[in-house]
Amino acid sequence: MLADIKGLNEECGVFGIWGHQDAAQLTYYGLHSLQHRGQEGAGIVVTDGAKLKMHKGHGLVNEVFSRGELEGLTGHAAIGHVRYSTAGGNEYANVQPLLFRSQTSSLALAHNGNLVNANALKHQLEAQGSIFQTTSDTEVLAHLIKRSGYIGLKDQVKNALTMLKGAYAFVIMTEDKLMVALDPHGLRPLSIGILGDAYVVASETCAFDVVGAEYLRDVKPGELLIIDNDGMTADTFSSPMNRSICSMEYIYFSRPDSNIDQINIHSARKNLGKELYKEFPVEADVVTGVPDSSISAAIGYAEESGIPYEIGLIKNRYVGRTFIQPSQELRELGVKMKLSPVRGIVEGKRVVMVDDSIVRGTTSRRIVKMLRAAGATEVHVRITAPPIAHPCYYGIDTSEKAELIASNHTVEEIRDIIGADSLAFLSPEGLLKGIGRPDSDPNNGQCLACFTGKYPTEIYPDTVLPYEKEMV
């Protein structure tokens, strides 16, 4: 559905490259391909082997780098970041990458995910004399690295990473090294590619296609990769635990042309739509998906059911970011601005509306209302995920439990609230079968916490939700 108006947003995307004379320019294009993962801030840090240079700012990638800033970012390696900021957290200091300078060397960090023990670590570090310049949990790693008792950077980073709990995909760069790390559960996607003699790392493989890189492999849970002028070496900082990659990456966040663990996102979503029809068939005249993430699933539902797929909803791609706001009022207004029903398709028809999730129910209710106003005789809502009944602590800004409609209402009550003729959610079993990850770990190696409440890591008493974190 519409990430910017329904209250379900990914925190960010990371990109890195080592060994290319146009490192900053390629990072720029890589960040463009990851723009869907964050629209409120972007930044790039480069190294020429002697010093780190940075430019970052608020806005989309092409807004942040619109006045020739890339020309000054010369070097053979770079890391970049796109960021989604939540209420209260749009300070410049929080825009990544974060850059730290010392007498011995400099260090740049970019992070996708959320640390569940960030508060505990901050209290501990502040008691030891640390002073934090941001409200981002990314900064915690820099302090842990500098306070490590180890001598070499690799051992300092490995030691620091063992103290982190939660979801994290880090790219870390110094003057002469690029380091890549993924948490022991592998909650966030992170892949390595090659471009000639250069190494490329990105949150999604679609970035490789854009810059012309070849996919090499996914970063393994608990793995630390060190890339320098001598090549790439692999190390581990933790034994891999049960793989728990975020299911919402397959359902909603990642681009359809990306692959996660060699499973294409578009194909996985089509399969989810097919499983959804098998579990909850309905007689109807037309199937439509809510742009953009639900289109693939709607096609799958239509193929399995034999009901024609049609474009029943049009997304206005020229509405500015005025409507990418955290307030509920603007989210509701944004639905009208972002989506329009196609009257010639839905009028007089029984419509199956396929969507990826329902968080608060506000957007679903308005879309159902729009379809009816356009002449749909029936609106049957089908969701390609189980009900989201629990908050995510790993980097997705779902609300606290009290605000999640599935935490407080039955499916029938939700159906009545959104005004649909019928409503059905895909089962957890259907979700796992549809995605089809060939993983021997529990839950096929996927995190189902927002559906089941069973979190793959410990949740600390003072753990802050992603959307609350930057208001602390």
PELIN-V480553 format. One record per backbone hydrogen bond with DSSP energy under -0.5 kcal/mol. NH is the residue of the N-H (numbers start at 1). CO is the residue of the C=O. E is the energy in kcal/mol with one decimal. If there is no record, write none. Layout:
# PELIN-V480553
nh=NH co=CO e=E
nh=NH co=CO e=E
This chain:
# PELIN-V480553
nh=3 co=1 e=-1.0
nh=5 co=2 e=-1.7
nh=6 co=2 e=-1.2
nh=7 co=3 e=-0.7
nh=8 co=3 e=-0.7
nh=11 co=395 e=-0.8
nh=13 co=82 e=-1.9
nh=15 co=80 e=-1.9
nh=16 co=201 e=-2.6
nh=17 co=78 e=-2.6
nh=18 co=199 e=-2.5
nh=19 co=76 e=-1.9
nh=20 co=76 e=-2.4
nh=23 co=20 e=-1.2
nh=23 co=75 e=-0.9
nh=26 co=22 e=-2.5
nh=27 co=23 e=-2.2
nh=28 co=24 e=-2.2
nh=29 co=25 e=-1.8
nh=30 co=26 e=-2.5
nh=31 co=27 e=-2.8
nh=32 co=28 e=-1.8
nh=33 co=29 e=-1.7
nh=34 co=30 e=-0.8
nh=34 co=31 e=-0.6
nh=35 co=32 e=-1.4
nh=37 co=34 e=-2.3
nh=38 co=35 e=-1.8
nh=40 co=83 e=-2.5
nh=41 co=83 e=-1.1
nh=42 co=57 e=-2.2
nh=43 co=81 e=-1.7
nh=44 co=55 e=-2.6
nh=45 co=79 e=-2.5
nh=46 co=53 e=-2.7
nh=47 co=77 e=-2.2
nh=48 co=51 e=-1.4
nh=53 co=46 e=-2.3
nh=55 co=44 e=-2.2
nh=57 co=42 e=-2.3
nh=59 co=40 e=-1.7
nh=63 co=60 e=-1.0
nh=64 co=60 e=-2.5
nh=65 co=61 e=-2.1
nh=66 co=63 e=-0.6
nh=66 co=64 e=-0.5
nh=71 co=68 e=-1.0
nh=72 co=68 e=-0.5
nh=72 co=69 e=-1.1
nh=73 co=70 e=-1.2
nh=74 co=72 e=-1.3
nh=76 co=47 e=-1.2
nh=77 co=47 e=-1.2
nh=78 co=17 e=-2.3
nh=79 co=45 e=-2.2
nh=80 co=15 e=-3.2
nh=81 co=43 e=-1.9
nh=82 co=13 e=-2.2
nh=83 co=41 e=-2.8
nh=84 co=11 e=-3.2
nh=85 co=83 e=-0.6
nh=89 co=86 e=-2.6
nh=94 co=91 e=-1.1
nh=95 co=92 e=-1.6
nh=97 co=109 e=-0.7
nh=98 co=109 e=-2.6
nh=100 co=107 e=-3.2
nh=102 co=105 e=-0.9
nh=107 co=100 e=-2.8
nh=108 co=173 e=-2.7
nh=109 co=98 e=-2.5
nh=110 co=171 e=-1.8
nh=112 co=169 e=-1.7
nh=114 co=167 e=-1.6
nh=116 co=114 e=-0.6
nh=116 co=165 e=-1.7
nh=117 co=165 e=-1.0
nh=118 co=115 e=-1.1
nh=121 co=117 e=-2.3
nh=122 co=118 e=-2.6
nh=123 co=119 e=-2.4
nh=124 co=120 e=-2.0
nh=125 co=121 e=-2.8
nh=126 co=122 e=-2.9
nh=127 co=123 e=-1.8
nh=128 co=124 e=-0.8
nh=128 co=125 e=-0.6
nh=129 co=126 e=-1.3
nh=130 co=125 e=-2.5
nh=139 co=136 e=-1.1
nh=140 co=137 e=-1.1
nh=141 co=137 e=-0.6
nh=141 co=138 e=-1.0
nh=142 co=138 e=-0.8
nh=143 co=139 e=-1.7
nh=144 co=140 e=-2.3
nh=145 co=141 e=-2.5
nh=146 co=142 e=-2.2
nh=147 co=143 e=-1.9
nh=148 co=145 e=-1.0
nh=156 co=152 e=-2.2
nh=157 co=153 e=-2.8
nh=158 co=154 e=-2.6
nh=159 co=155 e=-2.4
nh=160 co=156 e=-2.1
nh=161 co=157 e=-2.7
nh=162 co=158 e=-1.5
nh=163 co=160 e=-1.3
nh=164 co=161 e=-1.4
nh=167 co=114 e=-2.4
nh=169 co=112 e=-1.7
nh=170 co=181 e=-2.6
nh=171 co=110 e=-2.3
nh=172 co=179 e=-3.2
nh=173 co=108 e=-2.5
nh=174 co=177 e=-2.4
nh=178 co=227 e=-2.7
nh=179 co=172 e=-3.7
nh=180 co=225 e=-2.3
nh=181 co=170 e=-2.2
nh=182 co=223 e=-1.4
nh=183 co=168 e=-2.2
nh=186 co=183 e=-1.7
nh=191 co=202 e=-2.5
nh=192 co=217 e=-3.3
nh=193 co=200 e=-3.5
nh=194 co=214 e=-2.5
nh=195 co=198 e=-2.7
nh=198 co=195 e=-2.2
nh=199 co=18 e=-2.2
nh=200 co=193 e=-2.9
nh=201 co=16 e=-2.8
nh=202 co=191 e=-2.0
nh=203 co=14 e=-2.0
nh=205 co=259 e=-0.5
nh=207 co=204 e=-1.4
nh=208 co=205 e=-0.9
nh=209 co=205 e=-1.4
nh=210 co=206 e=-1.6
nh=211 co=207 e=-1.9
nh=212 co=208 e=-1.2
nh=213 co=208 e=-2.3
nh=214 co=194 e=-3.4
nh=216 co=192 e=-2.8
nh=217 co=192 e=-1.8
nh=219 co=190 e=-2.6
nh=222 co=182 e=-1.6
nh=222 co=183 e=-0.5
nh=223 co=220 e=-1.9
nh=224 co=235 e=-3.0
nh=225 co=180 e=-2.8
nh=226 co=233 e=-2.7
nh=227 co=178 e=-3.2
nh=227 co=225 e=-0.5
nh=228 co=231 e=-2.4
nh=231 co=228 e=-1.9
nh=233 co=226 e=-2.4
nh=235 co=224 e=-2.4
nh=237 co=222 e=-2.0
nh=238 co=222 e=-1.2
nh=241 co=184 e=-2.0
nh=244 co=185 e=-3.1
nh=245 co=445 e=-2.3
nh=246 co=187 e=-2.2
nh=247 co=447 e=-1.3
nh=249 co=246 e=-1.3
nh=250 co=246 e=-0.6
nh=250 co=247 e=-0.8
nh=251 co=247 e=-2.0
nh=252 co=248 e=-2.9
nh=253 co=248 e=-2.6
nh=254 co=249 e=-1.4
nh=258 co=255 e=-2.1
nh=260 co=263 e=-2.2
nh=263 co=260 e=-1.4
nh=264 co=262 e=-0.6
nh=265 co=258 e=-2.6
nh=266 co=256 e=-1.9
nh=268 co=264 e=-2.4
nh=269 co=265 e=-2.5
nh=270 co=266 e=-2.2
nh=271 co=267 e=-2.2
nh=272 co=268 e=-2.0
nh=273 co=269 e=-2.1
nh=274 co=270 e=-2.1
nh=275 co=271 e=-2.7
nh=276 co=272 e=-2.2
nh=277 co=273 e=-1.8
nh=278 co=274 e=-2.1
nh=279 co=275 e=-2.0
nh=280 co=276 e=-2.7
nh=284 co=282 e=-0.5
nh=285 co=350 e=-2.5
nh=286 co=350 e=-1.8
nh=287 co=308 e=-2.7
nh=288 co=352 e=-2.8
nh=290 co=354 e=-1.9
nh=291 co=289 e=-0.6
nh=294 co=290 e=-1.5
nh=295 co=292 e=-1.6
nh=298 co=294 e=-2.3
nh=299 co=295 e=-2.2
nh=300 co=296 e=-2.0
nh=301 co=297 e=-2.5
nh=302 co=298 e=-2.5
nh=303 co=299 e=-2.6
nh=304 co=300 e=-2.2
nh=305 co=301 e=-2.1
nh=306 co=302 e=-2.6
nh=310 co=287 e=-2.8
nh=312 co=310 e=-1.3
nh=314 co=340 e=-3.2
nh=316 co=314 e=-0.5
nh=316 co=338 e=-3.1
nh=317 co=315 e=-0.8
nh=319 co=316 e=-0.8
nh=323 co=320 e=-1.3
nh=324 co=321 e=-1.8
nh=325 co=4 e=-0.6
nh=325 co=323 e=-1.6
nh=331 co=327 e=-1.8
nh=332 co=328 e=-2.2
nh=333 co=329 e=-2.0
nh=334 co=330 e=-2.2
nh=335 co=331 e=-1.1
nh=335 co=332 e=-0.6
nh=336 co=332 e=-0.8
nh=337 co=333 e=-1.4
nh=338 co=334 e=-2.6
nh=339 co=335 e=-2.3
nh=340 co=314 e=-2.0
nh=342 co=312 e=-2.5
nh=343 co=341 e=-1.0
nh=345 co=342 e=-1.6
nh=346 co=342 e=-2.1
nh=347 co=343 e=-2.5
nh=348 co=375 e=-3.0
nh=349 co=346 e=-2.3
nh=351 co=349 e=-0.7
nh=351 co=378 e=-2.9
nh=352 co=286 e=-2.6
nh=353 co=351 e=-0.7
nh=353 co=380 e=-2.7
nh=354 co=288 e=-2.8
nh=354 co=352 e=-0.7
nh=355 co=382 e=-2.6
nh=365 co=361 e=-2.2
nh=366 co=362 e=-1.8
nh=367 co=363 e=-2.3
nh=368 co=364 e=-2.5
nh=369 co=365 e=-2.0
nh=370 co=366 e=-2.2
nh=371 co=367 e=-2.5
nh=372 co=368 e=-2.2
nh=373 co=369 e=-2.3
nh=374 co=370 e=-1.5
nh=375 co=372 e=-1.8
nh=376 co=371 e=-2.3
nh=377 co=349 e=-1.9
nh=378 co=349 e=-1.2
nh=380 co=351 e=-3.3
nh=381 co=379 e=-0.6
nh=381 co=422 e=-2.6
nh=382 co=353 e=-2.4
nh=383 co=424 e=-2.7
nh=384 co=355 e=-2.4
nh=388 co=358 e=-0.6
nh=389 co=387 e=-1.0
nh=389 co=450 e=-1.7
nh=390 co=450 e=-1.7
nh=397 co=9 e=-1.8
nh=398 co=396 e=-1.8
nh=403 co=400 e=-2.0
nh=404 co=400 e=-0.6
nh=404 co=401 e=-1.2
nh=405 co=359 e=-2.2
nh=405 co=403 e=-0.6
nh=406 co=388 e=-0.7
nh=407 co=404 e=-1.7
nh=408 co=404 e=-0.6
nh=408 co=405 e=-0.8
nh=409 co=405 e=-1.0
nh=414 co=410 e=-2.5
nh=415 co=411 e=-2.5
nh=416 co=412 e=-1.9
nh=417 co=413 e=-2.2
nh=418 co=414 e=-2.6
nh=419 co=415 e=-1.1
nh=420 co=415 e=-1.6
nh=421 co=379 e=-2.8
nh=422 co=379 e=-0.9
nh=424 co=381 e=-1.5
nh=426 co=383 e=-2.0
nh=426 co=385 e=-0.7
nh=431 co=427 e=-2.3
nh=432 co=428 e=-2.3
nh=433 co=429 e=-2.2
nh=434 co=430 e=-2.5
nh=435 co=431 e=-2.2
nh=436 co=432 e=-2.5
nh=439 co=437 e=-2.0
nh=444 co=441 e=-1.1
nh=445 co=442 e=-1.7
nh=446 co=443 e=-1.6
nh=447 co=245 e=-2.7
nh=448 co=446 e=-0.5
nh=451 co=448 e=-1.7
nh=452 co=448 e=-2.7
nh=453 co=449 e=-2.6
nh=455 co=453 e=-0.9
nh=460 co=458 e=-0.6
nh=463 co=460 e=-2.2
nh=466 co=392 e=-0.6
nh=468 co=465 e=-1.2
nh=469 co=465 e=-2.3
nh=470 co=466 e=-0.6
nh=471 co=468 e=-2.3
nh=472 co=468 e=-0.6
nh=472 co=469 e=-1.5
